[in-house]
Amino acid sequence: MAVNKSVAGLFSGPKTCFLRKLSGSASSRLDLSGIFAPIPTPFNSDESLAFDKLEHNLGVWQKIPLRGYLVQGSNGEFKLLKDDERVEMVRRSRHFISKDKLLLAGSACESTRATIEMSNLMADAGADAVLIINPCYYKSAMNEETLLKYFWRVADECRVPVVLYNMPANTGIDLSVPLITKLAKHPNIAGLKDSGADVGKMAQVVHTTKGLGFQVLSGSAGLLLPALVVGNVFVLVHAKLKMINGCVQLEPKWCIVYL
């Protein structure tokens, strides 16, 4: 049975991991390949942050050959924390992990100015890159032009690389393929975490950003295989601790593990 070449091309992308420039340093590169653990935020009974539990958890996870960690992702409950708590989570996590581990941090806020400030505070606290979800409170005003300007300015002024975060179930906004493709051309935007569960769209993004050094990952464990088939660099996988050692035996650039 003949296969349309334009469709087949979406599934034939190279399996090598592209590298992106670190902001402000032409000689530096950010390699996102490997298994990352998006970590939960531990709390005490009075709702203060439990840094002793964070240290314990990271001590356990350090025994696993992970590439790094994501702090203040969705399961890190960043929307429920104060600004200083968000930054301190990054600072403490950087202190508790070894220097060879990458640390990604969720830095999004509702305004452009606040997102830039939070991103750079997290960079100063030790984040190697930031994960940024789109503003959504004034949803009707979040058209493509507005979102393009938002992400572009943040990437311009952020001192570490930016990873876009598309989470339409939470924001009510689904970043489009044309918008993502335009943003992929920014030298300080390293990739996209897409939790939209649309494999066809992921394939389109992989195809339209080919050659730009733009890395795409899925945010759904149920899409592990199809996401890899269409060229995702790695996939977010919900897993218990005892399952992680099995996951790290996969091609290193393919998985992010949820603890």
C-alpha positions as CSV (number, residue, x, y, z in Angstrom):
1,M,0.0,0.0,0.0
2,A,1.5,3.3,-1.0
3,V,2.2,5.9,1.6
4,N,1.8,9.6,1.0
5,K,5.4,11.0,1.1
6,S,4.3,14.2,2.8
7,V,2.7,12.2,5.6
8,A,5.5,9.7,5.9
9,G,7.9,12.6,6.3
10,L,6.3,13.4,9.6
11,F,7.4,10.1,11.0
12,S,10.9,10.0,9.7
13,G,12.6,12.7,11.8
14,P,16.1,12.1,13.2
15,K,16.3,10.6,16.6
16,T,19.2,12.7,17.6
17,C,18.7,15.4,20.2
18,F,19.1,19.0,19.0
19,L,21.0,21.6,21.1
20,R,19.9,25.1,21.7
21,K,21.9,28.2,22.7
22,L,21.8,29.3,26.3
23,S,20.7,33.0,26.6
24,G,23.6,35.4,26.3
25,S,26.3,32.8,25.5
26,A,27.0,31.9,22.0
27,S,29.3,29.1,23.0
28,S,26.9,27.4,25.5
29,R,24.3,24.7,24.6
30,L,21.4,23.2,26.4
31,D,20.8,19.5,26.0
32,L,17.4,18.4,27.2
33,S,17.8,14.8,26.3
34,G,17.4,12.2,29.1
35,I,14.9,11.4,31.9
36,F,13.7,14.2,34.1
37,A,11.5,13.9,37.2
38,P,8.9,16.6,37.7
39,I,8.8,16.7,41.4
40,P,5.9,17.4,43.8
41,T,6.1,20.2,46.4
42,P,6.1,18.8,50.0
43,F,4.1,20.6,52.6
44,N,4.0,20.5,56.4
45,S,0.6,20.2,58.2
46,D,0.5,24.0,58.6
47,E,0.9,24.3,54.7
48,S,4.4,25.7,55.0
49,L,7.0,24.2,52.6
50,A,8.6,21.0,54.1
51,F,12.2,21.5,52.9
52,D,13.4,18.6,55.1
53,K,11.1,16.3,53.1
54,L,12.3,17.8,49.8
55,E,15.9,17.0,50.8
56,H,14.9,13.5,51.7
57,N,13.0,12.9,48.5
58,L,15.8,14.3,46.3
59,G,18.3,12.2,48.2
60,V,16.3,9.1,47.2
61,W,15.9,10.2,43.6
62,Q,19.6,11.1,43.3
63,K,20.3,7.3,43.5
64,I,18.6,6.9,40.1
65,P,20.5,8.0,36.9
66,L,18.1,10.8,36.0
67,R,19.1,13.6,33.7
68,G,17.5,16.2,36.0
69,Y,14.4,17.5,37.7
70,L,11.5,19.8,36.9
71,V,10.5,22.0,39.9
72,Q,7.2,23.9,39.9
73,G,5.5,22.0,37.1
74,S,1.7,21.3,37.4
75,N,2.2,18.6,40.0
76,G,4.4,21.1,41.9
77,E,1.3,23.2,42.6
78,F,3.0,26.4,41.6
79,K,-0.3,28.3,41.4
80,L,-0.9,27.8,45.1
81,L,2.5,29.2,46.3
82,K,3.7,32.7,47.0
83,D,6.4,34.1,44.8
84,D,9.2,33.8,47.4
85,E,8.1,30.1,48.0
86,R,8.4,29.4,44.3
87,V,11.9,30.8,44.1
88,E,13.0,29.1,47.3
89,M,11.8,25.7,46.0
90,V,14.2,26.2,43.1
91,R,17.1,27.4,45.3
92,R,16.7,24.5,47.8
93,S,16.4,21.9,45.0
94,R,19.5,23.2,43.3
95,H,21.3,22.9,46.7
96,F,20.1,19.3,47.3
97,I,21.0,17.9,43.9
98,S,24.4,17.2,42.3
99,K,25.9,19.8,39.9
100,D,25.7,17.4,36.9
101,K,21.8,17.4,37.1
102,L,19.8,19.8,35.1
103,L,17.1,21.8,36.9
104,L,14.1,23.1,35.0
105,A,11.7,25.4,36.8
106,G,8.1,26.5,36.1
107,S,8.2,30.3,36.1
108,A,4.9,31.5,34.5
109,C,2.8,34.3,35.8
110,E,-0.1,36.2,34.4
111,S,1.8,39.2,33.2
112,T,4.8,39.5,30.9
113,R,6.7,41.6,33.4
114,A,6.0,39.2,36.3
115,T,7.0,36.2,34.2
116,I,10.3,37.8,33.2
117,E,11.1,38.7,36.8
118,M,10.2,35.3,38.1
119,S,12.1,33.6,35.3
120,N,15.3,35.5,36.1
121,L,14.9,35.1,39.9
122,M,14.7,31.3,39.3
123,A,17.7,31.5,37.0
124,D,19.6,33.3,39.8
125,A,18.4,30.6,42.2
126,G,19.9,27.8,40.0
127,A,17.4,26.9,37.3
128,D,19.1,25.8,34.0
129,A,15.9,26.5,32.0
130,V,12.3,27.7,32.7
131,L,9.0,26.1,31.7
132,I,6.4,28.7,30.8
133,I,2.6,28.2,30.4
134,N,0.5,30.9,28.7
135,P,-1.5,33.5,30.6
136,C,-5.2,32.5,30.7
137,Y,-7.2,34.7,33.2
138,Y,-8.1,37.2,30.4
139,K,-8.6,34.3,28.0
140,S,-10.6,36.2,25.4
141,A,-7.7,38.6,24.9
142,M,-5.2,35.8,24.4
143,N,-5.1,35.8,20.6
144,E,-2.2,34.6,18.6
145,E,-0.6,38.0,18.3
146,T,-0.8,38.6,22.0
147,L,0.7,35.2,22.9
148,L,3.5,35.6,20.3
149,K,4.5,39.0,21.8
150,Y,4.3,37.5,25.4
151,F,6.5,34.5,24.8
152,W,8.9,36.4,22.5
153,R,9.5,39.2,25.0
154,V,9.9,36.7,27.8
155,A,12.5,34.7,25.8
156,D,14.3,38.0,24.8
157,E,14.7,39.0,28.5
158,C,15.1,35.6,30.2
159,R,18.7,34.7,31.1
160,V,18.1,31.0,30.6
161,P,16.4,29.0,27.9
162,V,12.6,28.8,27.7
163,V,10.5,25.7,27.2
164,L,6.9,26.5,26.1
165,Y,4.1,24.7,28.1
166,N,0.8,24.0,26.3
167,M,-1.9,22.8,28.8
168,P,-5.3,23.5,27.3
169,A,-7.2,21.5,29.9
170,N,-6.1,23.9,32.5
171,T,-5.8,27.2,30.6
172,G,-8.6,26.8,28.1
173,I,-6.2,27.9,25.3
174,D,-4.5,25.5,22.9
175,L,-1.3,26.9,21.3
176,S,-1.6,26.5,17.6
177,V,0.9,24.9,15.2
178,P,1.6,28.2,13.4
179,L,2.2,30.0,16.7
180,I,4.5,27.3,18.0
181,T,6.4,27.3,14.7
182,K,7.0,31.0,14.8
183,L,8.2,30.8,18.4
184,A,10.5,27.9,17.6
185,K,12.6,30.4,15.6
186,H,13.5,32.3,18.7
187,P,17.1,31.3,19.7
188,N,16.2,31.2,23.4
189,I,13.2,29.0,23.1
190,A,14.4,25.4,23.4
191,G,11.2,23.4,23.0
192,L,7.6,22.6,23.9
193,K,5.9,20.5,26.5
194,D,2.5,19.7,24.9
195,S,-0.2,18.2,27.3
196,G,-2.9,18.6,24.7
197,A,-3.1,14.9,23.9
198,D,-3.2,15.5,20.1
199,V,-0.6,13.3,18.5
200,G,-1.4,14.6,15.0
201,K,-0.6,18.1,16.2
202,M,2.6,17.0,17.8
203,A,3.6,15.4,14.4
204,Q,2.9,18.7,12.7
205,V,5.0,20.6,15.1
206,V,7.9,18.2,14.7
207,H,7.6,18.6,10.9
208,T,7.2,22.4,10.8
209,T,10.1,23.0,13.2
210,K,12.5,20.5,11.7
211,G,16.0,21.9,11.5
212,L,15.4,24.6,14.1
213,G,16.8,22.7,17.1
214,F,13.4,22.7,18.7
215,Q,12.5,19.8,21.0
216,V,9.0,18.5,21.4
217,L,7.7,16.3,24.3
218,S,4.3,14.9,25.2
219,G,2.7,15.4,28.6
220,S,0.7,12.2,28.5
221,A,1.9,8.7,29.5
222,G,-0.9,7.2,27.4
223,L,0.7,8.7,24.3
224,L,4.2,7.3,25.0
225,L,4.5,5.2,21.9
226,P,2.7,7.3,19.3
227,A,4.5,10.4,20.6
228,L,7.9,8.7,20.1
229,V,6.8,7.5,16.6
230,V,6.0,11.0,15.4
231,G,9.4,12.3,16.6
232,N,9.0,13.6,20.1
233,V,12.3,13.9,22.0
234,F,10.9,12.6,25.2
235,V,7.5,11.9,27.0
236,L,6.1,12.7,30.4
237,V,5.4,9.4,32.2
238,H,3.5,9.0,35.5
239,A,5.3,6.3,37.4
240,K,5.9,5.0,40.9
241,L,9.5,5.1,42.2
242,K,10.0,1.3,41.7
243,M,9.2,1.8,38.0
244,I,11.7,4.5,37.3
245,N,14.7,2.2,37.0
246,G,12.9,0.3,34.3
247,C,12.1,3.6,32.5
248,V,15.8,4.7,32.5
249,Q,16.6,1.7,30.3
250,L,14.6,3.3,27.5
251,E,16.5,5.5,25.0
252,P,17.6,8.3,27.3
253,K,16.2,11.2,25.3
254,W,12.7,9.8,25.3
255,C,11.2,10.0,28.8
256,I,10.4,12.3,31.6
257,V,9.2,10.5,34.7
258,Y,6.6,11.8,37.1
259,L,7.3,10.8,40.8
